[in-house]
Amino acid sequence: MSRAPFELDINPGTTSSGVRETSPVSQTLASITREFGRLRDKTSFLDENVGVDHRRAQLQTLELVARERLREGAQRLLEDLSVRRGLGWTDIARVVGVSVQAIRKWRAGQPATGENQLSLARLAALLDLLADVPVASPAAWLEVPVLTGYAPRHMDVYYGGRPDLLFDLAHLRITPEVALQELDPDWRDKWKLDHEVFTAADDNLSIRRRQ
Amino acid sequence: MADLESPSSPDELYRYRGDEVLLARPVFQGDVFENVAIPGFDDGPGLAIVLTHACTMRGPGGMLKDRLLVGRVTVSDSPKRWRGDFAFMPLPELTPGEGSANWCVSLEDVGALRAGLLDVNRRIACLSDRGVVLLQQRQAHHFTRYVVETSVLYEQTGPALLEAELMEDWLDAHLRDVAERDWTAAHEAQTRAFDEYFAQYRQAAKEPSRWSSIRSAVRTELASRTET
């Protein structure tokens, strides 16, 4: 009868001198363990490579979609971001790296530089791609914290130049802890919040030490 | 325990400054006005910043409460430090020119002022959302020696910041073409109209995950009301 893969020999013997030989079971286990180790190395190497390539591909897709959205111009992009998506002017201005007043001027039809228009298009593209994941309301998702009890919101991850982490988070490929670790190895000390917001007895929001 | 925070640059502190200040922007915590005489001060008219908490400055109809807390804004001899000069809120580059790094408000030089004495035509700056929570953090610390993270202050003040931004959009769209002589009456009428319309969203506005859908709904409504 043929053996199933990794089936073990459970009859170890001894030498004529009475000295116990290296057990065939131990040898088999050692061999299996080595084999698993080799497989693990291979897959983790493969996983790392695929992960890097996948992130690169996601960023290239973001860039391609952004180039398509760029054709709409600043005014229409701002309308899409603010009305359809519901982003706040402050967040839009921060991501583009300009003042709220500059955004107001573009809304009124004054020209934005090519680079600023591309930043707007990239943000619009990010929301399009997140909606495809699907994240039900990408703008709402961007406004909530990555991890309860820590300061960064998903929007801060984008502002920090890591849209790739957002895609991985949205697809549940990484945990919030892994994302924050990639953003800053000191995240636990740096961004931990000692306080929280709650609804007080007068039905208004108030602040207390985190429970 | 967290430390008091600071902006990465002066630009981060302000939403509008100088000629940029939008007339339609609702008066808010952190607005700086010129030509303000603060009762109990014998230094005559000068710059003053609104210190009343954003959540408590408006009453029925969205109207400002009768009295607001304001602080005297001055140029100090040297720039106030974010870390150390805790009785002050630095306001670097509030205005351009020599000594612009030294603008600040002393959190001890404060007084109550009739809201009607604040003239929006004399407003020279509005703090950004970040600027407002930095001011709140220093105010809270000044009175209690206790530090609350600005992220938490932002979440607590978020509903008021959201409402102010949408009221700004609303008022700007409705008042853009109003003649100067009619502006004050139209401003009050549209403030009341917005307050009445926005009432349906106040409960939901307490939840940050609802902010984007509220913005979307209000801006869509605004577009439909102002379509020509």
Interface residues (C-beta under 8 A of the other chain):
Chain A: S82 V83 R84 R85 G86 L87 G88 W89 T90 S99 V100 Q101 R104 S137 A139 A140 W141 L142 E143 V144 A151 L193 D194 H195 E196 V197 T199 N204 L205 S206 I207
Chain B: M1 A2 D11 Y14 R15 Y16 E20 L22 C55 S128 D129 R130 V148 E149 S151 V152 L153 E155 Q156 P159 L161 L162 E165 K206 P208 S209 R210 W211 S212 S213 I214 R215 S216 R219 T220 A223
